[in-house]
């Protein structure tokens, strides 16, 4: 899709380990100087062991002025999800979001989503990955203020993997906590396993010296392999959180078929908390 696109953002705040992370749903609206084509906008994810919820369904908007994002929401779409030959309806829960708390996403299963509205029809399917094991996730000091995070995990067919981190620290006693987000260095496919049959993830870390207790949150993520193509076609490979549930600029390779655009992907994340006492950062 080569049309120029503007993005209007509706923020959805979630809390991960008491840290607020902006995940967000982003609604595409077409530039006024190109021909407007109404399409469905679908944006959501499935997490193993959790109810199916938060599937956003909206529509593209013609733009002559800054629109109200609520105008893009669709509240009366027919939304169905199928697994193992059975179909289940998803219900509108508000703000263009659909779900069914009676359906729990199961790892290793493939789910097909169908959305119909106003003569438009779009479909997508995704594999729900297994939650990665963080038992082997470690931090090793490599220099005065540097280190490396590594994690070794067992791959599953149809998955890709990535590792990110959050470094939280206090610059002085009584100060506000500062937070640094570690970008995703890249994705590794299940087929990229080493000679031992394992996936070896690693990322370098630079740590601000503080002299007070610090904390490193390391998150290992597994995603449907479709996300690999989407990630590298998006033109923005540094903002992992926005890529998982958002829409970056550029011309992404969507996994929505028919009369729609967007992303519907299975994802699973596991976080390991690593306490750091960085008084060593001042050592000669």
Phi and psi in degrees as GROMACS dihedral restraints (atoms count N, CA, C in turn):
[ dihedral_restraints ]
;  ai    aj    ak    al  type     phi  dphi    fc
    3     4     5     6     1  -104.8    20    10
    4     5     6     7     1     1.1    20    10
    6     7     8     9     1   -68.1    20    10
    7     8     9    10     1   144.6    20    10
    9    10    11    12     1   -72.6    20    10
   10    11    12    13     1   142.0    20    10
   12    13    14    15     1  -131.4    20    10
   13    14    15    16     1   138.4    20    10
   15    16    17    18     1  -103.9    20    10
   16    17    18    19     1   154.8    20    10
   18    19    20    21     1  -123.4    20    10
   19    20    21    22     1   126.7    20    10
   21    22    23    24     1  -107.0    20    10
   22    23    24    25     1   137.7    20    10
   24    25    26    27     1  -113.2    20    10
   25    26    27    28     1   133.9    20    10
   27    28    29    30     1  -113.2    20    10
   28    29    30    31     1   116.9    20    10
   30    31    32    33     1   -80.4    20    10
   31    32    33    34     1   136.8    20    10
   33    34    35    36     1  -128.2    20    10
   34    35    36    37     1   115.9    20    10
   36    37    38    39     1   -96.6    20    10
   37    38    39    40     1   130.1    20    10
   39    40    41    42     1  -122.3    20    10
   40    41    42    43     1   160.5    20    10
   42    43    44    45     1  -116.5    20    10
   43    44    45    46     1   125.3    20    10
   45    46    47    48     1  -122.3    20    10
   46    47    48    49     1   114.2    20    10
   48    49    50    51     1    51.6    20    10
   49    50    51    52     1    44.3    20    10
   51    52    53    54     1    67.9    20    10
   52    53    54    55     1    10.9    20    10
   54    55    56    57     1  -107.9    20    10
   55    56    57    58     1   128.6    20    10
   57    58    59    60     1   -76.5    20    10
   58    59    60    61     1   125.0    20    10
   60    61    62    63     1  -121.3    20    10
   61    62    63    64     1   124.9    20    10
   63    64    65    66     1   -81.2    20    10
   64    65    66    67     1   109.6    20    10
   66    67    68    69     1   -94.2    20    10
   67    68    69    70     1   -54.7    20    10
   69    70    71    72     1    75.9    20    10
   70    71    72    73     1   145.7    20    10
   72    73    74    75     1  -109.9    20    10
   73    74    75    76     1   133.5    20    10
   75    76    77    78     1  -120.2    20    10
   76    77    78    79     1   128.3    20    10
   78    79    80    81     1  -105.7    20    10
   79    80    81    82     1   122.1    20    10
   81    82    83    84     1   -79.2    20    10
   82    83    84    85     1   136.3    20    10
   84    85    86    87     1  -133.8    20    10
   85    86    87    88     1   138.7    20    10
   87    88    89    90     1   -83.1    20    10
   88    89    90    91     1   145.5    20    10
   90    91    92    93     1   -60.7    20    10
   91    92    93    94     1   143.8    20    10
   93    94    95    96     1   -66.5    20    10
   94    95    96    97     1   -19.8    20    10
   96    97    98    99     1   -93.3    20    10
   97    98    99   100     1    10.8    20    10
   99   100   101   102     1  -119.9    20    10
  100   101   102   103     1   161.2    20    10
  102   103   104   105     1   -67.5    20    10
  103   104   105   106     1   128.7    20    10
  105   106   107   108     1   -78.8    20    10
  106   107   108   109     1   131.7    20    10
  108   109   110   111     1  -129.0    20    10
  109   110   111   112     1   120.5    20    10
  111   112   113   114     1   -73.4    20    10
  112   113   114   115     1   127.0    20    10
  114   115   116   117     1  -133.9    20    10
  115   116   117   118     1   158.7    20    10
  117   118   119   120     1   -78.1    20    10
  118   119   120   121     1   145.4    20    10
  120   121   122   123     1  -118.1    20    10
  121   122   123   124     1   118.6    20    10
  123   124   125   126     1  -121.5    20    10
  124   125   126   127     1   132.6    20    10
  126   127   128   129     1  -149.7    20    10
  127   128   129   130     1   116.0    20    10
  129   130   131   132     1  -176.3    20    10
  130   131   132   133     1   173.3    20    10
  132   133   134   135     1  -145.9    20    10
  133   134   135   136     1   159.2    20    10
  135   136   137   138     1  -118.3    20    10
  136   137   138   139     1   132.7    20    10
  138   139   140   141     1  -117.7    20    10
  139   140   141   142     1   130.2    20    10
  141   142   143   144     1   -59.4    20    10
  142   143   144   145     1   136.4    20    10
  144   145   146   147     1    82.3    20    10
  145   146   147   148     1     0.3    20    10
  147   148   149   150     1  -117.3    20    10
  148   149   150   151     1   153.3    20    10
  150   151   152   153     1   -62.2    20    10
  151   152   153   154     1   153.4    20    10
  153   154   155   156     1   -78.7    20    10
  154   155   156   157     1   115.6    20    10
  156   157   158   159     1  -157.1    20    10
  157   158   159   160     1   168.7    20    10
  159   160   161   162     1    70.1    20    10
  160   161   162   163     1    24.1    20    10
  162   163   164   165     1   -82.3    20    10
  163   164   165   166     1   112.5    20    10
  165   166   167   168     1   -82.8    20    10
  166   167   168   169     1   132.9    20    10
  168   169   170   171     1  -127.5    20    10
  169   170   171   172     1   121.8    20    10
  171   172   173   174     1  -143.6    20    10
  172   173   174   175     1  -165.0    20    10
  174   175   176   177     1  -141.3    20    10
  175   176   177   178     1   156.4    20    10
  177   178   179   180     1   -71.9    20    10
  178   179   180   181     1   153.7    20    10
  180   181   182   183     1  -123.9    20    10
  181   182   183   184     1   140.5    20    10
  183   184   185   186     1   -73.8    20    10
  184   185   186   187     1   140.9    20    10
  186   187   188   189     1  -119.9    20    10
  187   188   189   190     1   121.6    20    10
  189   190   191   192     1  -122.2    20    10
  190   191   192   193     1   -26.8    20    10
  192   193   194   195     1  -134.9    20    10
  193   194   195   196     1   174.3    20    10
  195   196   197   198     1   -65.6    20    10
  196   197   198   199     1   120.4    20    10
  198   199   200   201     1   -83.9    20    10
  199   200   201   202     1   164.5    20    10
  201   202   203   204     1   -85.6    20    10
  202   203   204   205     1   118.6    20    10
  204   205   206   207     1   -54.7    20    10
  205   206   207   208     1   -26.3    20    10
  207   208   209   210     1   -64.0    20    10
  208   209   210   211     1   -23.9    20    10
  210   211   212   213     1   -67.2    20    10
  211   212   213   214     1   -19.5    20    10
  213   214   215   216     1   -86.9    20    10
  214   215   216   217     1   -14.5    20    10
  216   217   218   219     1   -68.7    20    10
  217   218   219   220     1   142.8    20    10
  219   220   221   222     1  -114.1    20    10
  220   221   222   223     1   122.0    20    10
  222   223   224   225     1  -103.5    20    10
  223   224   225   226     1    -8.1    20    10
  225   226   227   228     1  -128.5    20    10
  226   227   228   229     1    30.9    20    10
  228   229   230   231     1   -74.8    20    10
  229   230   231   232     1   154.3    20    10
  231   232   233   234     1   -93.1    20    10
  232   233   234   235     1   109.1    20    10
  234   235   236   237     1  -119.3    20    10
  235   236   237   238     1   125.1    20    10
  237   238   239   240     1  -131.8    20    10
  238   239   240   241     1   140.5    20    10
  240   241   242   243     1  -122.0    20    10
  241   242   243   244     1   138.0    20    10
  243   244   245   246     1  -123.0    20    10
  244   245   246   247     1   142.1    20    10
  246   247   248   249     1  -152.6    20    10
  247   248   249   250     1   137.7    20    10
  249   250   251   252     1    53.7    20    10
  250   251   252   253     1    36.7    20    10
  252   253   254   255     1    80.0    20    10
  253   254   255   256     1     0.7    20    10
  255   256   257   258     1  -109.0    20    10
  256   257   258   259     1   143.2    20    10
  258   259   260   261     1  -110.8    20    10
  259   260   261   262     1   141.7    20    10
  261   262   263   264     1  -133.3    20    10
  262   263   264   265     1   136.0    20    10
  264   265   266   267     1   -77.7    20    10
  265   266   267   268     1   147.3    20    10
  267   268   269   270     1  -108.2    20    10
  268   269   270   271     1   141.2    20    10
  270   271   272   273     1  -110.8    20    10
  271   272   273   274     1   146.3    20    10
  273   274   275   276     1   -70.8    20    10
  274   275   276   277     1   127.9    20    10
  276   277   278   279     1  -112.8    20    10
  277   278   279   280     1     0.4    20    10
  279   280   281   282     1   123.6    20    10
  280   281   282   283     1   145.2    20    10
  282   283   284   285     1    59.2    20    10
  283   284   285   286     1    30.9    20    10
  285   286   287   288     1    78.8    20    10
  286   287   288   289     1    11.2    20    10
  288   289   290   291     1   -99.7    20    10
  289   290   291   292     1   140.0    20    10
  291   292   293   294     1  -125.4    20    10
  292   293   294   295     1   150.2    20    10
  294   295   296   297     1  -171.7    20    10
  295   296   297   298     1   176.6    20    10
  297   298   299   300     1  -153.1    20    10
  298   299   300   301     1   102.6    20    10
  300   301   302   303     1   -66.4    20    10
  301   302   303   304     1   -10.8    20    10
  303   304   305   306     1   -81.2    20    10
  304   305   306   307     1   -10.0    20    10
  306   307   308   309     1  -107.9    20    10
  307   308   309   310     1   120.5    20    10
  309   310   311   312     1  -104.0    20    10
  310   311   312   313     1   128.5    20    10
  312   313   314   315     1   -68.5    20    10
  313   314   315   316     1   131.9    20    10
  315   316   317   318     1  -110.7    20    10
  316   317   318   319     1   127.5    20    10
  318   319   320   321     1   -63.0    20    10
  319   320   321   322     1   142.2    20    10
  321   322   323   324     1    88.2    20    10
  322   323   324   325     1    -8.3    20    10
  324   325   326   327     1   -95.4    20    10
  325   326   327   328     1   148.9    20    10
  327   328   329   330     1  -104.5    20    10
  328   329   330   331     1   129.3    20    10
  330   331   332   333     1  -113.7    20    10
  331   332   333   334     1   137.6    20    10
  333   334   335   336     1  -112.9    20    10
  334   335   336   337     1   127.5    20    10
  336   337   338   339     1  -105.5    20    10
  337   338   339   340     1   133.7    20    10
  339   340   341   342     1  -126.6    20    10
  340   341   342   343     1   129.6    20    10
  342   343   344   345     1  -125.3    20    10
  343   344   345   346     1   129.2    20    10
  345   346   347   348     1  -129.8    20    10
  346   347   348   349     1   135.7    20    10
  348   349   350   351     1  -164.6    20    10
  349   350   351   352     1   130.2    20    10
  351   352   353   354     1    52.2    20    10
  352   353   354   355     1    41.0    20    10
  354   355   356   357     1    82.9    20    10
  355   356   357   358     1    -2.5    20    10
  357   358   359   360     1   -99.5    20    10
  358   359   360   361     1   147.5    20    10
  360   361   362   363     1  -142.7    20    10
  361   362   363   364     1   131.5    20    10
  363   364   365   366     1  -136.6    20    10
  364   365   366   367     1   148.2    20    10
  366   367   368   369     1  -134.5    20    10
  367   368   369   370     1   158.5    20    10
  369   370   371   372     1  -159.9    20    10
  370   371   372   373     1   155.7    20    10
  372   373   374   375     1  -138.9    20    10
  373   374   375   376     1   152.3    20    10
  375   376   377   378     1  -149.3    20    10
  376   377   378   379     1   150.3    20    10
  378   379   380   381     1   -92.3    20    10
  379   380   381   382     1   132.6    20    10
  381   382   383   384     1   -86.0    20    10
  382   383   384   385     1   117.4    20    10
  384   385   386   387     1   -78.2    20    10
  385   386   387   388     1   167.5    20    10
  387   388   389   390     1   -83.8    20    10
  388   389   390   391     1   146.0    20    10
  390   391   392   393     1   -67.2    20    10
  391   392   393   394     1   129.0    20    10
  393   394   395   396     1   -71.7    20    10
  394   395   396   397     1   151.8    20    10
  396   397   398   399     1   -92.1    20    10
  397   398   399   400     1   126.1    20    10
  399   400   401   402     1   -99.5    20    10
  400   401   402   403     1    13.2    20    10
  402   403   404   405     1   -59.2    20    10
  403   404   405   406     1   -32.2    20    10
  405   406   407   408     1   -94.2    20    10
  406   407   408   409     1     5.1    20    10
  408   409   410   411     1   -75.6    20    10
  409   410   411   412     1   123.0    20    10
  411   412   413   414     1  -137.1    20    10
  412   413   414   415     1   158.4    20    10
  414   415   416   417     1  -116.8    20    10
  415   416   417   418     1   130.6    20    10
  417   418   419   420     1  -125.2    20    10
  418   419   420   421     1   129.0    20    10
  420   421   422   423     1   -70.2    20    10
  421   422   423   424     1   133.6    20    10
  423   424   425   426     1  -120.9    20    10
  424   425   426   427     1    -8.2    20    10
  426   427   428   429     1  -166.4    20    10
  427   428   429   430     1  -173.2    20    10
  429   430   431   432     1   -60.0    20    10
  430   431   432   433     1   -42.0    20    10
  432   433   434   435     1  -131.3    20    10
  433   434   435   436     1    26.3    20    10
  435   436   437   438     1  -127.7    20    10
  436   437   438   439     1   157.9    20    10
  438   439   440   441     1  -161.2    20    10
  439   440   441   442     1  -179.7    20    10
  441   442   443   444     1  -137.0    20    10
  442   443   444   445     1   135.5    20    10
  444   445   446   447     1   -99.4    20    10
  445   446   447   448     1   131.7    20    10
  447   448   449   450     1  -129.8    20    10
  448   449   450   451     1   152.3    20    10
  450   451   452   453     1  -151.7    20    10
  451   452   453   454     1   135.0    20    10
  453   454   455   456     1  -116.5    20    10
  454   455   456   457     1   122.3    20    10
  456   457   458   459     1  -131.5    20    10
  457   458   459   460     1   157.4    20    10
  459   460   461   462     1   -87.4    20    10
  460   461   462   463     1   122.5    20    10
  462   463   464   465     1   -78.9    20    10
  463   464   465   466     1   158.2    20    10
  465   466   467   468     1  -126.8    20    10
  466   467   468   469     1   144.7    20    10
  468   469   470   471     1   -56.3    20    10
  469   470   471   472     1   135.3    20    10
  471   472   473   474     1    84.8    20    10
  472   473   474   475     1    13.7    20    10
  474   475   476   477     1  -118.0    20    10
  475   476   477   478     1   157.2    20    10
  477   478   479   480     1  -128.7    20    10
  478   479   480   481     1   161.1    20    10
  480   481   482   483     1  -136.0    20    10
  481   482   483   484     1   150.3    20    10
  483   484   485   486     1  -150.8    20    10
  484   485   486   487     1   163.4    20    10
  486   487   488   489     1  -135.2    20    10
  487   488   489   490     1   134.4    20    10
  489   490   491   492     1  -134.5    20    10
  490   491   492   493     1   170.3    20    10
  492   493   494   495     1  -147.9    20    10
  493   494   495   496     1   158.4    20    10
  495   496   497   498     1  -126.1    20    10
  496   497   498   499     1   128.3    20    10
  498   499   500   501     1  -108.7    20    10
  499   500   501   502     1   116.0    20    10
  501   502   503   504     1  -112.0    20    10
  502   503   504   505     1   131.4    20    10
  504   505   506   507     1  -153.5    20    10
  505   506   507   508     1   164.1    20    10
  507   508   509   510     1  -110.5    20    10
  508   509   510   511     1   129.6    20    10
  510   511   512   513     1   -77.8    20    10
  511   512   513   514     1   -21.6    20    10
  513   514   515   516     1  -161.2    20    10
  514   515   516   517     1   158.8    20    10
  516   517   518   519     1   -57.8    20    10
  517   518   519   520     1   131.7    20    10
  519   520   521   522     1    82.3    20    10
  520   521   522   523     1    -2.4    20    10
  522   523   524   525     1   -80.5    20    10
  523   524   525   526     1   166.5    20    10
  525   526   527   528     1   -68.7    20    10
  526   527   528   529     1   148.3    20    10
  528   529   530   531     1   -71.7    20    10
  529   530   531   532     1   135.1    20    10
  531   532   533   534     1  -100.6    20    10
  532   533   534   535     1   147.0    20    10
  534   535   536   537     1  -130.0    20    10
  535   536   537   538     1   128.1    20    10
  537   538   539   540     1  -112.3    20    10
  538   539   540   541     1   135.2    20    10
  540   541   542   543     1  -103.8    20    10
  541   542   543   544     1   127.0    20    10
  543   544   545   546     1   -86.6    20    10
  544   545   546   547     1   122.9    20    10
  546   547   548   549     1   -68.6    20    10
  547   548   549   550     1   156.9    20    10
  549   550   551   552     1   -73.1    20    10
  550   551   552   553     1   118.0    20    10
  552   553   554   555     1   -73.3    20    10
  553   554   555   556     1   -16.8    20    10
  555   556   557   558     1   158.8    20    10
  556   557   558   559     1   168.8    20    10
  558   559   560   561     1  -107.5    20    10
  559   560   561   562     1   146.1    20    10
  561   562   563   564     1  -119.7    20    10
  562   563   564   565     1   128.9    20    10
  564   565   566   567     1   -83.9    20    10
  565   566   567   568     1   156.7    20    10
  567   568   569   570     1   -59.4    20    10
  568   569   570   571     1   -29.8    20    10
  570   571   572   573     1   -76.3    20    10
  571   572   573   574     1    -6.9    20    10
  573   574   575   576     1   -95.3    20    10
  574   575   576   577     1    23.9    20    10
  576   577   578   579     1   -66.7    20    10
  577   578   579   580     1   156.5    20    10
  579   580   581   582     1   -79.8    20    10
  580   581   582   583     1  -174.2    20    10
  582   583   584   585     1   -61.6    20    10
  583   584   585   586     1   -24.5    20    10
  585   586   587   588     1   -85.7    20    10
  586   587   588   589     1     2.4    20    10
  588   589   590   591     1    79.8    20    10
  589   590   591   592     1     6.6    20    10
  591   592   593   594     1  -105.3    20    10
  592   593   594   595     1   160.3    20    10
  594   595   596   597     1   -94.4    20    10
  595   596   597   598     1   127.6    20    10
  597   598   599   600     1  -110.5    20    10
  598   599   600   601     1   109.8    20    10
  600   601   602   603     1  -104.0    20    10
  601   602   603   604     1   145.0    20    10
  603   604   605   606     1  -156.0    20    10
  604   605   606   607     1   152.4    20    10
  606   607   608   609     1  -153.3    20    10
  607   608   609   610     1   143.2    20    10
  609   610   611   612     1   -82.2    20    10
  610   611   612   613     1   150.9    20    10
  612   613   614   615     1  -131.5    20    10
  613   614   615   616     1   132.5    20    10
  615   616   617   618     1  -108.8    20    10
  616   617   618   619     1   128.0    20    10
  618   619   620   621     1  -114.2    20    10
  619   620   621   622     1   129.5    20    10
  621   622   623   624     1   -70.9    20    10
  622   623   624   625     1   128.9    20    10
  624   625   626   627     1   -67.6    20    10
  625   626   627   628     1   138.6    20    10
  627   628   629   630     1  -134.9    20    10
  628   629   630   631     1   -47.5    20    10
  630   631   632   633     1    89.5    20    10
  631   632   633   634     1     1.0    20    10
  633   634   635   636     1  -124.0    20    10
  634   635   636   637     1   161.5    20    10
  636   637   638   639     1   -57.4    20    10
  637   638   639   640     1   132.7    20    10
  639   640   641   642     1  -116.8    20    10
  640   641   642   643     1   167.7    20    10
  642   643   644   645     1  -137.9    20    10
  643   644   645   646     1   138.7    20    10
  645   646   647   648     1  -115.5    20    10
  646   647   648   649     1   120.5    20    10
  648   649   650   651     1  -100.5    20    10
  649   650   651   652     1   116.1    20    10
  651   652   653   654     1  -108.9    20    10
  652   653   654   655     1   122.2    20    10
  654   655   656   657     1  -113.2    20    10
  655   656   657   658     1   123.1    20    10
  657   658   659   660     1  -103.1    20    10
  658   659   660   661     1   127.0    20    10
  660   661   662   663     1  -118.7    20    10
  661   662   663   664     1   140.8    20    10
  663   664   665   666     1  -117.4    20    10
  664   665   666   667     1   136.3    20    10
  666   667   668   669     1  -136.3    20    10
  667   668   669   670     1   158.9    20    10
  669   670   671   672     1   -55.3    20    10
  670   671   672   673     1   137.7    20    10
  672   673   674   675     1   -58.9    20    10
  673   674   675   676     1   -19.9    20    10
  675   676   677   678     1   -59.8    20    10
  676   677   678   679     1   -27.8    20    10
  678   679   680   681     1   -66.2    20    10
  679   680   681   682     1   -24.7    20    10
  681   682   683   684     1   -60.2    20    10
  682   683   684   685     1   -49.0    20    10
  684   685   686   687     1   -65.1    20    10
  685   686   687   688     1   -43.9    20    10
  687   688   689   690     1   -60.3    20    10
  688   689   690   691     1   -44.2    20    10
  690   691   692   693     1   -60.4    20    10
  691   692   693   694     1   -46.2    20    10
  693   694   695   696     1   -84.8    20    10
  694   695   696   697     1    -9.7    20    10
  696   697   698   699     1   -95.9    20    10
  697   698   699   700     1    -5.2    20    10
  699   700   701   702     1   -79.6    20    10
  700   701   702   703     1   -20.5    20    10
  702   703   704   705     1    79.5    20    10
  703   704   705   706     1     7.2    20    10
  705   706   707   708     1  -146.8    20    10
  706   707   708   709     1    94.7    20    10
  708   709   710   711     1  -105.0    20    10
  709   710   711   712     1    21.3    20    10
  711   712   713   714     1  -113.0    20    10
  712   713   714   715     1   -13.8    20    10
  714   715   716   717     1  -114.3    20    10
  715   716   717   718     1    86.0    20    10
  717   718   719   720     1   -64.5    20    10
  718   719   720   721     1   -46.0    20    10
  720   721   722   723     1   -61.4    20    10
  721   722   723   724     1   -43.1    20    10
  723   724   725   726     1   -68.0    20    10
  724   725   726   727     1   -30.2    20    10
  726   727   728   729     1   -71.0    20    10
  727   728   729   730     1   -37.7    20    10
  729   730   731   732     1   -63.6    20    10
  730   731   732   733     1   -45.7    20    10
  732   733   734   735     1  -121.9    20    10
  733   734   735   736     1    12.9    20    10
  735   736   737   738     1  -124.4    20    10
  736   737   738   739     1  -173.9    20    10
  738   739   740   741     1  -126.6    20    10
  739   740   741   742     1   110.5    20    10
  741   742   743   744     1   -79.6    20    10
  742   743   744   745     1   168.7    20    10
  744   745   746   747     1   -70.1    20    10
  745   746   747   748     1   173.6    20    10
  747   748   749   750     1    98.4    20    10
  748   749   750   751     1  -154.8    20    10
  750   751   752   753     1  -126.0    20    10
  751   752   753   754     1    77.0    20    10
  753   754   755   756     1   -64.5    20    10
  754   755   756   757     1   156.0    20    10
  756   757   758   759     1   -89.2    20    10
  757   758   759   760     1    90.4    20    10
  759   760   761   762     1   -64.1    20    10
  760   761   762   763     1   157.4    20    10
  762   763   764   765     1  -111.5    20    10
  763   764   765   766     1    22.4    20    10
  765   766   767   768     1   -98.6    20    10
  766   767   768   769     1   127.5    20    10
  768   769   770   771     1  -103.7    20    10
  769   770   771   772     1   158.5    20    10
  771   772   773   774     1    86.7    20    10
  772   773   774   775     1  -136.2    20    10
  774   775   776   777     1   -92.2    20    10
  775   776   777   778     1    44.5    20    10
  777   778   779   780     1  -150.6    20    10
  778   779   780   781     1   166.1    20    10
  780   781   782   783     1  -133.9    20    10
  781   782   783   784     1   162.5    20    10
  783   784   785   786     1   132.0    20    10
  784   785   786   787     1  -163.9    20    10
  786   787   788   789     1  -139.7    20    10
  787   788   789   790     1   130.8    20    10
  789   790   791   792     1  -131.3    20    10
  790   791   792   793     1   110.8    20    10
  792   793   794   795     1  -144.2    20    10
  793   794   795   796     1   143.0    20    10
  795   796   797   798     1   -82.7    20    10
  796   797   798   799     1   139.2    20    10
  798   799   800   801     1  -148.1    20    10
  799   800   801   802     1   148.4    20    10
  801   802   803   804     1  -142.5    20    10
  802   803   804   805     1   134.7    20    10
  804   805   806   807     1  -132.3    20    10
  805   806   807   808     1   147.0    20    10
  807   808   809   810     1  -133.8    20    10
  808   809   810   811     1   135.9    20    10
  810   811   812   813     1  -117.8    20    10
  811   812   813   814     1   135.3    20    10
  813   814   815   816     1  -114.8    20    10
  814   815   816   817     1   130.4    20    10
  816   817   818   819     1   -94.6    20    10
  817   818   819   820     1   123.2    20    10
  819   820   821   822     1  -118.7    20    10
  820   821   822   823     1   109.2    20    10
  822   823   824   825     1   -68.8    20    10
  823   824   825   826     1   139.4    20    10
  825   826   827   828     1  -127.4    20    10
  826   827   828   829     1   133.9    20    10
  828   829   830   831     1  -117.5    20    10
  829   830   831   832     1    99.7    20    10
  831   832   833   834     1   -94.0    20    10
  832   833   834   835     1    28.8    20    10
  834   835   836   837     1   -62.0    20    10
  835   836   837   838     1   -23.9    20    10
  837   838   839   840     1   -64.2    20    10
  838   839   840   841     1   -17.5    20    10
  840   841   842   843     1   -65.7    20    10
  841   842   843   844     1   -19.8    20    10
  843   844   845   846     1   -93.2    20    10
  844   845   846   847     1    -5.6    20    10
  846   847   848   849     1   -70.7    20    10
  847   848   849   850     1   146.9    20    10
